Amino acid sequence: MITLSVIIPAYNEENGIEEVVQRVLAIRPALNQMNAALEFIIVDDGSRDGTVALLSKCPDVRLIKHLKNRGYGAAIKTGFRHATGEYLAFLDADGTYPPEKLPEMLRVAINEKADLVVGSRMSGAKSEMPLTRRVGNFAYAMLLSLIGNVAVRDTASGMRILRKDTLERLYPLPDGLEFTPAMSTRAIHENLRVVEVPIPYAERVGRSKLSVVRDGFRFTNAIVWTALGYNPVRILGLTSLALFGIALAIGLYILALRLGGVTTLEAWQVYALFAATILTVVAMSLFLLGTMFNYLVALFHKHPMRQGLFGKPIFNPSLDHYFGWMGLASAGVGIFLSVVTLGLSLSGWEITRLWFYQLASAMFVIVGVQLGIAWIVMRVLEELAKREGEARRDLVETDAVDMNRSVEAIPGVETR
């Protein structure tokens, strides 16, 4: 028989906690039919109302109390530490999530061999979620889908079931309300099997503790910074791609003007051209930074480098191996333009006719230097990443034969 440990974090929930407790206890028959037992843990996170007094009267609940308020995620992690079940579940104490769905979610976890089952409020089931929070959750899901290269519907659901042995791969997790989006982000980047199950969602009992703006920023921050620890170039590369797209659009606009016969730019057009140059350099800097970080992350975690920007290899070897000659080519173009403009300037051309080419020359040289530096750094990091494996091979692997031992092993042969 397996055990499902259900953890509920509670903070000043005297208005609705008793009903939630009864609803959780009512799932025992359904769990018994699955040959599963229920362990029910409530972690009071320093409540100042009557929550603890009410829970003390519940005989089938294991109550753990924080002496002071430590946060939503901290309370759940306390429950995880005290749980004995092979599967861990958690849900909120405010009546928004349906405990009746836990047996179904456990069945999915077992039958589909899922590491994490998320009760999704955004998958079509009846939901009383306010519009602002629905829009926010949709935005978080789109952000994580883009960053993780996996379709996600609900990143912040507070009702989940996970295998206890996955905690080692999911930790560390934050203590605050951003606990759930950070968990989803880690699960995806750790290549855990995540399954979403549609659940209905009700309006909470009592006043919500969630701040749309403050906690929305914390959720976004948790997703981005957690993902940066796994695949930096995915985030920084996509950002650089967007900046380069803006720069390219400006460049094409200026080119269209020139092809249309316009030879004198207005002040704002000159400003836009300078902005495009800066955006190009910044975009290249972010992309190279992300690529170098990917090597560092692979070195730290001791696993092969992730495939980066698009989630699967496009170049073989990877694009960064070409940065050396790309840098030389870019710097060469810049130097050529600078020499040409110098010659034209000495021959009498005015700066008004040459400034655009000088600007382009500076941009090509700077980008070339960036590419060259990045190539050197990444080759060093690549060698460091290989060092441990090559050292292990040199110490362990051998196809040599010790002839002395071979002779000694032959009966009737005497060695002197």
C-alpha positions as CSV (number, residue, x, y, z in Angstrom):
1,M,0.0,0.0,0.0
2,I,1.3,3.5,-0.9
3,T,0.7,6.6,1.2
4,L,-0.4,10.0,0.0
5,S,0.7,12.7,2.3
6,V,-1.5,15.8,2.0
7,I,0.0,19.0,3.2
8,I,-1.9,22.2,3.8
9,P,-0.2,25.5,4.7
10,A,-2.4,27.7,6.9
11,Y,-2.1,31.3,7.9
12,N,-5.1,33.0,9.6
13,E,-7.6,30.7,7.9
14,E,-10.2,30.3,10.8
15,N,-13.1,31.1,8.4
16,G,-12.7,28.2,6.1
17,I,-10.2,25.7,7.5
18,E,-12.7,23.3,9.1
19,E,-14.6,22.7,5.9
20,V,-11.4,22.1,4.0
21,V,-10.3,19.5,6.6
22,Q,-13.5,17.6,6.3
23,R,-13.3,17.6,2.5
24,V,-9.7,16.2,2.6
25,L,-10.7,13.5,5.2
26,A,-13.6,12.5,2.9
27,I,-11.3,11.3,0.2
28,R,-10.1,8.3,2.3
29,P,-12.6,5.8,0.8
30,A,-11.5,6.8,-2.8
31,L,-7.9,6.4,-1.8
32,N,-8.6,3.0,-0.1
33,Q,-10.1,1.7,-3.4
34,M,-6.7,2.5,-5.0
35,N,-4.9,0.7,-2.2
36,A,-3.6,4.0,-0.9
37,A,-3.5,5.5,2.7
38,L,-3.9,9.1,3.7
39,E,-1.5,11.1,5.8
40,F,-2.9,14.5,6.6
41,I,-0.5,17.3,7.7
42,I,-1.4,20.9,8.3
43,V,1.4,23.4,8.9
44,D,0.2,26.5,10.7
45,D,2.5,29.4,9.6
46,G,2.3,31.6,12.7
47,S,-1.5,32.3,12.6
48,R,-2.7,35.0,15.0
49,D,-6.4,34.2,14.8
50,G,-8.3,31.0,15.9
51,T,-6.8,28.7,13.3
52,V,-4.7,26.6,15.7
53,A,-7.5,26.3,18.2
54,L,-9.8,24.9,15.6
55,L,-7.2,22.5,14.2
56,S,-6.4,21.2,17.7
57,K,-9.9,19.7,17.8
58,C,-9.4,17.7,14.6
59,P,-8.2,14.2,15.7
60,D,-7.2,12.9,12.3
61,V,-4.9,15.8,11.4
62,R,-1.2,16.1,12.3
63,L,-0.6,19.7,13.2
64,I,2.8,21.3,12.9
65,K,3.2,24.9,14.0
66,H,5.7,27.6,13.0
67,L,6.4,30.0,15.9
68,K,6.4,32.9,13.5
69,N,5.2,33.5,9.9
70,R,7.8,32.2,7.5
71,G,6.0,32.1,4.2
72,Y,3.8,29.9,2.0
73,G,6.7,27.9,0.5
74,A,8.4,27.5,3.9
75,A,5.2,26.0,5.4
76,I,4.9,23.5,2.5
77,K,8.6,22.5,2.8
78,T,8.1,21.9,6.5
79,G,5.2,19.6,5.7
80,F,7.4,17.8,3.1
81,R,10.1,17.2,5.8
82,H,7.6,15.6,8.2
83,A,5.7,13.6,5.6
84,T,6.2,9.8,5.3
85,G,4.3,9.1,2.1
86,E,5.8,8.1,-1.2
87,Y,3.6,10.8,-2.8
88,L,3.3,14.3,-1.5
89,A,0.3,16.6,-2.2
90,F,-0.4,20.1,-1.2
91,L,-3.3,22.5,-1.6
92,D,-4.4,25.8,-0.1
93,A,-6.5,26.2,3.1
94,D,-8.9,28.7,1.7
95,G,-11.3,26.3,-0.1
96,T,-10.3,27.4,-3.6
97,Y,-9.0,24.0,-4.7
98,P,-11.1,20.8,-4.7
99,P,-9.6,18.0,-2.5
100,E,-12.0,15.6,-4.2
101,K,-9.7,15.7,-7.2
102,L,-6.7,14.3,-5.3
103,P,-7.5,10.6,-5.9
104,E,-7.8,11.3,-9.7
105,M,-4.5,13.2,-9.6
106,L,-2.8,10.3,-7.7
107,R,-4.1,7.8,-10.2
108,V,-2.6,9.9,-13.0
109,A,0.7,10.1,-11.2
110,I,0.8,6.3,-10.8
111,N,-0.6,5.2,-14.2
112,E,1.4,7.8,-16.2
113,K,4.5,7.5,-14.1
114,A,4.5,11.3,-13.6
115,D,7.0,13.0,-11.4
116,L,4.7,16.0,-10.9
117,V,0.9,16.3,-11.4
118,V,-0.4,19.9,-11.5
119,G,-4.1,20.7,-10.9
120,S,-4.6,23.1,-13.7
121,R,-7.1,26.0,-13.3
122,M,-6.5,27.1,-16.9
123,S,-7.4,23.9,-18.8
124,G,-11.1,24.4,-19.3
125,A,-12.7,23.4,-16.0
126,K,-15.1,25.7,-14.2
127,S,-13.2,28.6,-12.7
128,E,-14.2,31.6,-10.5
129,M,-10.7,33.1,-10.8
130,P,-10.8,36.9,-11.1
131,L,-10.0,38.3,-14.5
132,T,-6.8,40.1,-13.4
133,R,-5.4,36.9,-11.9
134,R,-6.5,34.8,-15.0
135,V,-4.6,37.2,-17.3
136,G,-1.6,37.1,-15.0
137,N,-1.6,33.3,-14.9
138,F,-1.9,33.2,-18.7
139,A,1.1,35.5,-18.9
140,Y,3.2,33.4,-16.6
141,A,2.3,30.2,-18.5
142,M,3.3,31.9,-21.8
143,L,6.6,33.1,-20.3
144,L,7.5,29.6,-19.0
145,S,6.4,27.9,-22.2
146,L,8.7,30.3,-24.1
147,I,11.6,29.9,-21.7
148,G,11.2,26.2,-21.2
149,N,10.3,25.2,-24.7
150,V,7.4,23.2,-23.3
151,A,3.7,23.9,-23.4
152,V,2.5,24.9,-19.9
153,R,-1.0,26.0,-18.9
154,D,-0.8,26.8,-15.2
155,T,2.5,27.7,-13.6
156,A,1.2,28.9,-10.2
157,S,-1.4,26.3,-9.3
158,G,-1.4,25.6,-5.5
159,M,-2.7,22.1,-5.9
160,R,-0.1,19.4,-6.9
161,I,1.0,15.9,-6.3
162,L,4.7,14.8,-6.6
163,R,6.8,11.9,-5.9
164,K,8.8,12.4,-2.8
165,D,12.0,11.2,-4.4
166,T,11.9,14.1,-6.8
167,L,12.5,16.7,-4.1
168,E,16.3,16.3,-4.4
169,R,16.0,17.5,-8.0
170,L,13.5,20.3,-7.3
171,Y,15.2,21.9,-4.3
172,P,16.1,24.6,-3.5
173,L,12.7,26.3,-3.6
174,P,11.7,29.7,-2.3
175,D,9.8,30.3,1.0
176,G,7.3,32.8,-0.4
177,L,4.2,32.6,-2.7
178,E,6.6,32.2,-5.7
179,F,7.2,28.6,-4.5
180,T,4.9,27.1,-7.2
181,P,6.2,28.9,-10.3
182,A,9.7,28.1,-9.2
183,M,8.8,24.5,-8.8
184,S,7.3,24.3,-12.3
185,T,10.3,26.0,-13.8
186,R,12.7,23.6,-12.1
187,A,10.6,20.5,-13.0
188,I,10.7,21.4,-16.7
189,H,14.4,22.1,-16.7
190,E,15.2,19.0,-14.7
191,N,13.3,17.0,-17.5
192,L,10.8,15.7,-15.0
193,R,7.6,14.3,-16.3
194,V,4.9,16.9,-15.6
195,V,1.2,16.2,-16.3
196,E,-1.6,18.8,-15.9
197,V,-5.1,17.7,-14.8
198,P,-8.0,20.1,-15.2
199,I,-9.6,21.1,-11.9
200,P,-12.4,23.5,-11.0
201,Y,-11.4,26.6,-9.0
202,A,-13.6,28.5,-6.5
203,E,-13.4,31.9,-5.0
204,R,-11.5,31.8,-1.7
205,V,-13.1,32.1,1.7
206,G,-11.9,35.3,3.4
207,R,-9.6,37.9,2.1
208,S,-6.9,37.0,-0.4
209,K,-3.3,37.4,0.7
210,L,-2.1,37.7,-3.0
211,S,-1.0,41.1,-4.3
212,V,-1.4,41.1,-8.1
213,V,1.4,43.6,-8.7
214,R,3.9,42.7,-6.0
215,D,3.4,38.9,-6.2
216,G,3.2,39.1,-10.0
217,F,6.6,40.6,-10.1
218,R,7.9,37.9,-7.7
219,F,6.4,35.1,-9.8
220,T,8.0,36.5,-13.0
221,N,11.3,37.0,-11.1
222,A,11.2,33.4,-9.8
223,I,10.6,31.9,-13.3
224,V,13.3,34.0,-15.0
225,W,16.0,33.5,-12.4
226,T,15.3,29.8,-11.9
227,A,15.5,29.3,-15.7
228,L,18.8,31.3,-15.9
229,G,20.4,28.7,-13.7
230,Y,19.7,26.0,-16.3
231,N,19.7,27.5,-19.8
232,P,20.8,31.2,-19.7
233,V,21.2,31.6,-23.5
234,R,17.5,30.7,-23.9
235,I,16.5,33.9,-22.1
236,L,19.3,36.2,-23.0
237,G,19.3,34.9,-26.6
238,L,15.6,35.5,-27.1
239,T,16.0,39.0,-25.6
240,S,19.0,39.7,-27.9
241,L,17.0,38.4,-30.9
242,A,14.2,40.9,-30.1
243,L,16.6,43.8,-29.8
244,F,18.4,42.8,-33.0
245,G,15.0,42.6,-34.7
246,I,14.3,46.2,-33.7
247,A,17.7,47.3,-34.9
248,L,17.2,45.5,-38.2
249,A,13.8,47.2,-38.7
250,I,15.4,50.6,-38.3
251,G,18.3,49.7,-40.6
252,L,15.9,48.5,-43.3
253,Y,13.8,51.7,-42.9
254,I,17.0,53.9,-43.4
255,L,18.0,51.7,-46.4
256,A,14.5,52.1,-47.9
257,L,14.9,55.9,-47.6
258,R,18.2,55.8,-49.3
259,L,16.9,53.7,-52.1
260,G,14.0,56.1,-52.5
261,G,16.4,59.0,-53.1
262,V,16.5,60.5,-49.6
263,T,20.1,61.6,-48.9
264,T,19.6,63.8,-45.9
265,L,18.2,62.4,-42.7
266,E,16.1,64.3,-40.2
267,A,17.3,64.6,-36.6
268,W,15.0,61.8,-35.3
269,Q,16.1,59.5,-38.1
270,V,19.8,60.1,-37.2
271,Y,18.9,59.3,-33.6
272,A,17.1,56.1,-34.6
273,L,20.2,55.0,-36.6
274,F,22.4,55.5,-33.6
275,A,19.9,53.6,-31.4
276,A,20.0,50.8,-33.9
277,T,23.8,50.6,-33.6
278,I,23.6,50.5,-29.9
279,L,20.9,47.9,-29.9
280,T,23.0,45.7,-32.2
281,V,26.0,45.8,-29.9
282,V,23.8,45.2,-26.8
283,A,22.0,42.3,-28.5
284,M,25.3,40.7,-29.4
285,S,26.6,41.2,-25.9
286,L,23.5,39.5,-24.3
287,F,23.7,36.6,-26.7
288,L,27.4,36.0,-26.1
289,L,26.9,36.4,-22.3
290,G,24.1,33.8,-22.4
291,T,26.3,31.4,-24.5
292,M,29.2,31.7,-22.0
293,F,26.8,31.2,-19.1
294,N,25.6,28.0,-20.6
295,Y,29.1,26.6,-20.5
296,L,29.4,27.7,-16.9
297,V,26.1,26.1,-15.9
298,A,27.1,22.8,-17.6
299,L,30.4,22.9,-15.8
300,F,28.7,23.6,-12.5
301,H,26.0,20.9,-12.8
302,K,28.4,18.5,-14.5
303,H,26.0,17.7,-17.4
304,P,26.3,18.2,-21.2
305,M,25.6,21.8,-22.3
306,R,22.0,22.4,-23.1
307,Q,21.2,23.1,-26.8
308,G,20.5,26.7,-26.1
309,L,18.3,29.2,-28.0
310,F,16.0,26.9,-29.9
311,G,16.0,23.8,-27.8
312,K,17.6,21.5,-30.4
313,P,20.9,21.6,-32.3
314,I,21.1,23.6,-35.5
315,F,24.8,23.7,-36.0
316,N,27.3,20.9,-35.7
317,P,29.6,21.8,-34.0
318,S,27.6,24.4,-32.0
319,L,27.5,27.9,-33.3
320,D,30.0,29.2,-30.7
321,H,32.8,27.2,-32.4
322,Y,32.5,29.6,-35.3
323,F,32.7,32.8,-33.2
324,G,36.5,33.0,-33.9
325,W,36.4,33.4,-37.6
326,M,33.1,35.4,-37.4
327,G,34.9,37.8,-35.1
328,L,37.8,38.1,-37.5
329,A,35.4,38.7,-40.4
330,S,33.4,41.3,-38.6
331,A,36.5,43.2,-37.4
332,G,38.0,42.9,-40.9
333,V,34.9,44.6,-42.4
334,G,35.1,47.3,-39.8
335,I,38.8,48.0,-40.4
336,F,38.2,48.1,-44.1
337,L,35.5,50.6,-43.8
338,S,37.6,52.8,-41.5
339,V,40.5,52.7,-43.9
340,V,38.2,53.7,-46.8
341,T,36.6,56.6,-44.8
342,L,40.1,57.8,-43.8
343,G,41.2,57.8,-47.4
344,L,38.1,59.6,-48.5
345,S,38.4,62.1,-45.7
346,L,42.0,62.9,-46.7
347,S,40.9,63.3,-50.3
348,G,38.5,66.1,-49.2
349,W,35.2,64.4,-48.4
350,E,33.2,66.2,-45.6
351,I,32.3,64.4,-42.4
352,T,28.6,64.8,-43.3
353,R,29.2,62.3,-46.1
354,L,31.3,59.9,-44.1
355,W,29.7,59.7,-40.6
356,F,27.4,56.8,-41.5
357,Y,30.3,54.6,-42.7
358,Q,32.4,55.5,-39.7
359,L,29.5,54.5,-37.4
360,A,29.2,51.2,-39.3
361,S,32.9,50.7,-39.0
362,A,32.9,51.1,-35.2
363,M,30.0,48.7,-34.9
364,F,31.6,46.0,-36.9
365,V,34.9,46.3,-35.0
366,I,33.2,46.2,-31.6
367,V,31.1,43.2,-32.5
368,G,34.2,41.4,-33.9
369,V,36.1,42.0,-30.7
370,Q,33.2,40.7,-28.7
371,L,33.0,37.6,-30.8
372,G,36.7,37.0,-30.5
373,I,36.8,37.4,-26.7
374,A,33.7,35.1,-26.4
375,W,35.4,32.4,-28.6
376,I,38.5,32.4,-26.4
377,V,36.5,32.2,-23.1
378,M,34.2,29.4,-24.4
379,R,37.1,27.3,-25.6
380,V,38.7,27.5,-22.1
381,L,35.4,26.6,-20.5
382,E,34.9,23.7,-22.9
383,E,38.3,22.4,-22.0
384,L,37.5,22.7,-18.3
385,A,34.2,20.8,-18.8
386,K,36.1,18.0,-20.6
387,R,38.9,17.8,-18.0
388,E,37.2,15.6,-15.4
389,G,35.9,13.1,-17.9
390,E,39.3,12.8,-19.6
391,A,41.1,12.4,-16.3
392,R,38.7,9.6,-15.3
393,R,39.3,7.9,-18.6
394,D,43.1,8.1,-18.2
395,L,42.9,6.8,-14.6
396,V,40.5,3.9,-15.2
397,E,40.2,2.8,-18.8
398,T,43.0,0.7,-20.3
399,D,43.5,-2.0,-22.9
400,A,47.0,-2.9,-21.8
401,V,48.0,-6.3,-20.5
402,D,50.4,-6.9,-17.6
403,M,52.6,-9.6,-19.1
404,N,54.3,-10.5,-15.8
405,R,50.9,-11.3,-14.3
406,S,49.9,-13.2,-17.4
407,V,52.9,-15.4,-17.3
408,E,52.5,-16.1,-13.6
409,A,49.0,-17.1,-14.3
410,I,50.1,-19.9,-16.7
411,P,50.5,-23.3,-14.9
412,G,54.0,-24.9,-15.2
413,V,55.8,-21.7,-16.2
414,E,58.6,-20.6,-13.9
415,T,59.6,-16.9,-13.8
416,R,63.0,-15.7,-12.5
